Amino acid sequence: MSNVILKVDNLSKRYKDKVALDHVSFEIQKGKIYGFIGENGAGKTTTIRSITGLSSIDEGNVELFGLSDSKGLQEARKKMGCLVERPILMLNESAFYNLKMQQTLFGKRDDERINNLLDRVGLGDVKQKKVKNFSLGMKQRLGIALSLINNPELIILDEPVNGLDPMGMVEIRKLLTSLCVDDGITIIISSHILTELYQLVTDYIIISNGKIIDTLSKEQLDDRCSSYVVIETEHKEKAIEVLNKHNFNQVQVVGNEIRILGDVSKERIAKWMFDEGILLTTVMKYEKSLEEYYMELLGRK
């Protein structure tokens, strides 16, 4: 049985003269946390609205839990929860009442479920407090509780950590990790900041200008951001021969630089070159940051 629970195939959407989505395709596997990354206006929310049925598409196909026809998608979406942009909350009502009204939309009445959810998101002690008196982090946690009211297998959260202070981000991260690990809920989280999600997600889907430009696991991202040693010399060819002699074949030549990839000390490299009579004008260790990788990917070095 396939672990793929969501397939997005060639989604395209245009608003007048603007192309919002340009043949967007990706797959979501059960039991993972996906970071849907892109700058503001990249197409994240439009994609999410298309998946959740909140927006029509001009071209393409969405398959959810193996169903792709209109009626099938309607049923499949009952197994999905979502928080698109900011949560829609009744500010003059309590957290409990907000969840109760959301539950009514699914034709259910289960106060125990509501209380358990509020405890789970850390709002059990303030369940009767009016939402207008909540902090931004508390409102975000209530929004996540709303997305969980129907006991979904998949939740999609649009910018759930946007505007939160560091403590609020930690609280949301712990909550979402628990939902995935302990409850088996697959999660898609959109953000315009890759580093916000680094300690949380297992996989990345990166979108820019309405196009998917990369899909990769966290391990693959770590490999691409791994450290390397940079050397410069007037004797490039001879330096590369020395590196090959020491079984370093992961070498890139970029302009005047020779980049040696992998876990190696600059002191060792310098000694090898010295022993062969090669003068280095530059030798330094460099570690690419997540932001640098992301900007390179967008073509904004």
N, C-alpha and C positions, 0 to 999 in steps of 0.2 A: 504494500500500500504506500502511495506517495506521501511524503511529508509536506508537499506543497499545498498550502491552503488558500493562497491568493496568487493569481496570475494576471498581470496587466500587460496587454499586448497591443502595441502600436496606437496608444491613445493620442489623439490629436484634437486640439481645441483652438478656435480662433475667435477673438473679440474684435470685430470690425477689421482694422488693418493690422492688429497685433496678433502674432502667433503665441498663444499661451502655452500650448503643449505641442511638441513636434515628434510624433511617433515614439512615445514613451513606453518602454517595456521593462519589466522586472518581475521577479518571483519572490514570494515570501514563504519561508519554511516554518513549520510548527515548532514552537518551543524556543524561539530566538527573540532577541530585542534588536530591532533595526533602527538605525539613525538615518533619517531621510534629510539629507543635507543640501542646502543651497542658499545663495544670497537672497535677500528680499526681492520678490518679484521673479524668482527663478522658475516658479511653477509648482511649488510644493502644495500650497493650499488648493489650487485648481485640480491637481491630481487627487488629493484627498477627497475633495468634494465630488469628483467623478466616481471614485471607488464607493463612497458612501451613498451615492444616489442623490446628492444635494445639487448636482449640476449635470447637465446633459453633455454628451461628447459628440464631436462631428464625425469622428472616425475611430475605429479600434474596438477592443473587447475587454471586458472585465470578467474573470472567472473566480468565483468565491466558493470555497468548499466544494469544488467540482461542478458548480452550477453557473451557467452563463446566460441563459435566456431570461427574459424580463420577469416572469413569475418565479423562476428559480432563485434569481438574485434577491427578490423581495423576501423570500423565505430565509435565504442564507444570511441576509443582513440582520436578521433577528438574533444571530449568534455573534454579532459584532457590536462593540461599543465604540463611541467616538467623542472626542472633544475637539471641535473645529474652532480655531481662533480662540476667543475668550468664552468661558462657560456662560450660558444664559441662566442667570440666577434671579430669584425673587428676593430682592435685597431686604424687604420689610418683613420677610418670613424667616423662620428658623431653618437650620440645616436639615433637621428631621423632616420638616414640611416640604422642603424642596425635593428631597428624595422620595417622599410619599407621592407627590404629584408626578414625578418622573416614572415611578412604578405604575401608577394608574394608566399611563400611556401604553403599557404592555399588558393591561388587563389583569394586574395582580394586586393583591393586598397581603403584605407580609412584613409586619413591624419588626419581627426578629431579624429578618434579612437586613433591614435598614439599620438597626442598631449595631449589627455585626459589621456592616460596611463602615459606619461612622467610627467604630472602634479601630477598624483596620487602617483607616486613613488618618488616625490620630485626632479625630474630632468628637470622640464619644463624650468627653467632659463638657463640651460646649454645644451639644446637639440642639438645645432649645434657645441658644443665643441667636439674635437676628444677624443675618448674613452681612448687613450693611456695616456691622461692627467688626467684621473679620479682616485680618491682614490679607495682603495679596497672596501669600503662601497658603493661608487657610482656604481662600477662595479657589485656588488651583487644586488643592486636595479635595475640596468638595466637588469640583468639576470632574476629577478623576472618579470619585465615588459615583457620580451621576452616570459616567460611562460604564460602570460596573453593575448597575442595578439589575440588568437583565441576565447576569451571570454569563458574560460572553466568553468565547474562546479566543477572540482577537479584539484588541483595542487599538485605536488610532488616535494619537494625541498630537495636536497641532500647536507647537511652541509652548509646551507645558511648563518650561522653566524660564520663559521670557520675563525679565524684570525681577526675578527673585534674587534675594541676597544670598551669599554663600551658604548660610545655614539652611535656608529654604531649599536650595538646590540639593544639599545633602539629604534632607528629609524626603524630597521627591525621589531622589535616586534610590534610597533604601526601600521606599515603598514599591517602586516599579520593579526593582530586582526581586523583591519578595513575591510579587504577583506572578512573575515569570517562573522563578525557581520553585516556589512552594505551591502555586496554583496552576502552573502549566499554561498560563495565558501568554499568547504571542503578542508582541507589542511593536508598533511602528510609532516612532517619535520624530516629528519634524523639527528642524532647527536651522538657523542661519550661521551657527557657530559650532564648528566641528569639535572644539575642545570641551564644550559644555557636556558632550555626550561620551567623551572618551572613556570615562570610568564606568560607564553603564552599558553601552551597546555591544553586541557581538558581531554585527555586520553593518556596513555602510552602503547607502545608495546615494550617489551624488548627482545633483541636477543643476543645470545652468542654462539660462535662456530657453527653457522649455525642453531641453534635451538631457537624457541621461548620459553623463560623461564618464562615470565609473561605478562599478559595484565591486566591493571587496570586503573581506573579513577583517576583524581587528588584527589578527596575526599578519595578514598581508599588508595592512597599513603600517604595522610596526616594522616590517621588513623594509618598506619603502622609505621610512623615516629613520632607518638605522644610521649609525655614525660611520664616518669614513675619514681617512687621513688625506689631506691635500699636500702635494709637494709641487714645487716649481724648479726647473733646472734648464740649462741651455742644452742638456744632453738627454732629451726625452726618450729617444729610441733605446739608448743604452740603459736608462733607468728602468724602462719597461722590461728589458731583457733580464735585469737583476730581479725584478719582482716575479717574473715567470720562473726564474731559477729557484726562487723560494716558494713556488707553488701558489703565488698570488695572481690568479688569472681574472679576478673580478676587478678590472681596471677600466676606468673611463678617462678619456682625454677631452677636456672641455677648455677650449682656448689655450691658454698657457699652463693650465693646471693638469696634473695627473691625480685622479681621485682613486684611492685604494679602498674598496668597500669591505665591510666586515669588521670584526673585532680585532683590531691590531693597534699596537702602541706606536706613536710617532717616534719615540726614542729608538725602537727596534729598526724601523724603516731608515732613520737617519744613520744608524750604525752600518746597515747594509750598504748604503750609498757611499759612506765614508770609506769603508773597506775596499770598495771598487774604484775609489778615486773620483767619485761624482760629487760635484759641489751643488748643494741645494741652496737656492735663494729664498725658498719658502718651505716650511714644514709646520703643519698645524692640524689639530684634530677638530673635526666639524661635525655637529649633530643637527640634522634638519628638524625643525620644529613642525608640529602639525599644521600650524598656520602657513608656514612656508610651502609645505607639500600641497596644501589646499590652493594657495595662490598660484603655484606652478600649474596645477591641474586646470585652473581657470584661465591660464595663459596670462597671468598678471604678476610676473616675477619682479 
